[in-house]
Amino acid sequence: GAGGSIGSKLCGKILTCQPRELVLVEQSEFALFEIEQELASLEHGGCVLPLVADVVDESAIRTVLERCRPAIIFHAAAHKHVPLMERQPCEALKNNTLATASLARLASEYGVERFVFISTDKAINPTSVMGCSKRLAEKTLQARQRASGKRTAFMAGRFGNVLGSS
């Protein structure tokens, strides 16, 4: 979710920490191009690697992890618009819950040190499909965190409403 409203802001903040490489993963080519161009103009922008991939596509994500071997994953990819997800609950579950569970499993498999999941305030006592899908994603991460033999520290942060977000 590097090209979304929260993901793109995270990328800018992460870049100020001077990472060896900042891998941007985004399913929207246009959004990826936009954030890549924005970051390229900043100091340390030369360490940015933009990759088009969908978090739902396990094979593509496995390829990214194999190629880049990240130390930290910030997972901001999500379907987040409540009315749309009420009409398409399977898409909310597929993208927000199942893809997060898959990504967390792969992170552990590839020895990623830290996995930071961007959740929502709507996961607190959820009353919508979107909120439920994000709460279920949080629950999968909690289960991973408690699992024996895990190699990754899993954590989540909840954001409130972001006006005009994508």
C-alpha positions as CSV (number, residue, x, y, z in Angstrom):
1,G,0.0,0.0,0.0
2,A,2.9,2.4,-0.7
3,G,0.8,4.7,-2.9
4,G,-2.2,5.2,-0.5
5,S,-2.7,8.2,1.7
6,I,-1.2,6.5,4.8
7,G,1.4,4.4,3.0
8,S,2.8,7.3,1.0
9,K,3.2,9.4,4.2
10,L,4.9,6.4,5.9
11,C,7.3,6.1,2.9
12,G,8.3,9.8,3.3
13,K,8.9,9.4,7.0
14,I,10.8,6.1,6.6
15,L,13.1,7.8,3.9
16,T,14.2,10.3,6.5
17,C,15.7,7.4,8.5
18,Q,18.1,6.8,5.6
19,P,17.3,3.1,5.0
20,R,19.7,1.2,2.8
21,E,16.8,0.5,0.5
22,L,13.1,1.4,0.6
23,V,11.0,-1.0,-1.3
24,L,7.6,0.4,-2.4
25,V,5.0,-2.2,-3.1
26,E,1.7,-1.1,-4.6
27,Q,-0.9,-2.7,-6.9
28,S,-1.8,0.7,-8.5
29,E,0.8,1.5,-11.1
30,F,-0.3,5.2,-11.1
31,A,-0.2,5.6,-7.3
32,L,3.2,3.8,-7.3
33,F,4.6,6.2,-10.0
34,E,3.3,9.2,-8.1
35,I,5.0,8.3,-4.8
36,E,8.2,7.2,-6.5
37,Q,8.4,10.6,-8.2
38,E,7.7,12.4,-5.0
39,L,10.3,10.4,-3.0
40,A,13.0,10.7,-5.8
41,S,13.0,14.4,-5.4
42,L,13.9,14.1,-1.7
43,E,17.2,13.6,0.0
44,H,18.1,9.9,0.0
45,G,15.5,9.3,-2.7
46,G,18.0,7.2,-4.7
47,C,17.4,4.2,-2.4
48,V,13.8,3.8,-3.5
49,L,12.8,0.6,-5.4
50,P,9.2,0.7,-6.7
51,L,7.5,-2.7,-7.4
52,V,4.1,-3.3,-8.8
53,A,2.5,-6.2,-6.9
54,D,-0.8,-6.9,-5.3
55,V,-0.8,-8.1,-1.6
56,V,-3.5,-10.6,-2.5
57,D,-1.1,-12.3,-4.9
58,E,1.0,-14.6,-2.7
59,S,3.3,-15.6,-5.5
60,A,4.1,-12.0,-6.3
61,I,4.7,-11.1,-2.6
62,R,6.9,-14.2,-2.2
63,T,9.0,-13.0,-5.2
64,V,9.3,-9.5,-3.6
65,L,10.5,-11.0,-0.3
66,E,12.9,-13.4,-2.0
67,R,14.4,-10.6,-4.0
68,C,14.5,-7.8,-1.4
69,R,14.8,-9.6,2.0
70,P,13.3,-6.7,4.0
71,A,14.1,-6.2,7.7
72,I,10.8,-4.5,8.4
73,I,7.4,-4.6,6.6
74,F,4.9,-1.7,7.0
75,H,1.6,-3.2,5.7
76,A,-0.7,-0.4,4.7
77,A,-2.6,-2.1,1.8
78,A,-6.3,-2.2,2.5
79,H,-9.8,-1.7,1.2
80,K,-11.0,1.0,3.6
81,H,-14.2,2.6,2.3
82,V,-17.0,1.3,4.6
83,P,-20.0,1.6,2.2
84,L,-18.1,-0.1,-0.7
85,M,-17.1,-3.0,1.6
86,E,-20.6,-3.4,2.9
87,R,-21.6,-4.1,-0.7
88,Q,-18.6,-6.4,-1.4
89,P,-17.8,-8.2,1.9
90,C,-15.8,-10.9,0.2
91,E,-13.4,-8.3,-1.2
92,A,-12.9,-6.8,2.3
93,L,-12.1,-10.2,3.7
94,K,-9.9,-11.2,0.9
95,N,-7.8,-8.0,0.9
96,N,-7.9,-6.9,4.5
97,T,-7.9,-10.2,6.4
98,L,-6.7,-13.1,4.2
99,A,-4.0,-11.1,2.5
100,T,-2.7,-9.8,5.8
101,A,-2.6,-13.4,7.2
102,S,-0.7,-14.6,4.2
103,L,1.7,-11.7,4.3
104,A,2.4,-12.2,8.0
105,R,3.0,-15.9,7.4
106,L,5.5,-15.1,4.6
107,A,7.2,-12.4,6.8
108,S,7.8,-15.1,9.4
109,E,9.0,-17.6,6.8
110,Y,11.5,-15.1,5.3
111,G,12.8,-14.0,8.7
112,V,11.5,-10.4,8.6
113,E,12.4,-8.8,11.9
114,R,9.3,-6.6,12.4
115,F,5.9,-6.5,10.8
116,V,3.9,-3.3,11.3
117,F,0.2,-3.5,10.3
118,I,-1.8,-0.3,9.7
119,S,-5.3,-0.9,11.1
120,T,-8.2,1.4,11.8
121,D,-10.2,2.7,14.7
122,K,-13.2,0.9,13.0
123,A,-11.7,-2.4,14.3
124,I,-12.7,-1.4,17.9
125,N,-16.0,-3.2,18.5
126,P,-16.6,-3.3,14.7
127,T,-20.0,-2.6,13.3
128,S,-19.1,-2.8,9.6
129,V,-17.7,-5.3,7.3
130,M,-14.6,-3.2,6.8
131,G,-14.1,-2.9,10.6
132,C,-14.6,-6.6,11.1
133,S,-12.2,-7.5,8.3
134,K,-9.5,-5.3,9.9
135,R,-10.2,-6.7,13.4
136,L,-9.9,-10.2,12.1
137,A,-6.5,-9.2,10.5
138,E,-5.4,-7.9,13.9
139,K,-6.5,-11.2,15.5
140,T,-4.4,-13.2,13.0
141,L,-1.4,-11.1,13.9
142,Q,-2.0,-11.6,17.6
143,A,-2.1,-15.3,17.0
144,R,1.2,-15.1,15.1
145,Q,2.8,-13.1,17.8
146,R,1.9,-15.8,20.4
147,A,3.1,-18.7,18.2
148,S,6.1,-20.6,19.3
149,G,9.2,-20.5,17.1
150,K,8.1,-17.2,15.5
151,R,10.9,-15.1,13.9
152,T,9.0,-11.9,13.5
153,A,7.7,-9.3,15.9
154,F,4.1,-8.5,14.9
155,M,2.5,-5.2,15.8
156,A,-0.5,-3.1,14.7
157,G,-1.4,0.6,14.9
158,R,-4.9,2.0,14.5
159,F,-5.5,5.1,12.6
160,G,-8.6,7.3,12.8
161,N,-10.5,8.7,9.8
162,V,-8.3,10.4,7.2
163,L,-10.3,12.9,5.1
164,G,-9.8,12.5,1.4
165,S,-7.8,9.3,1.8
166,S,-7.1,6.6,-0.8
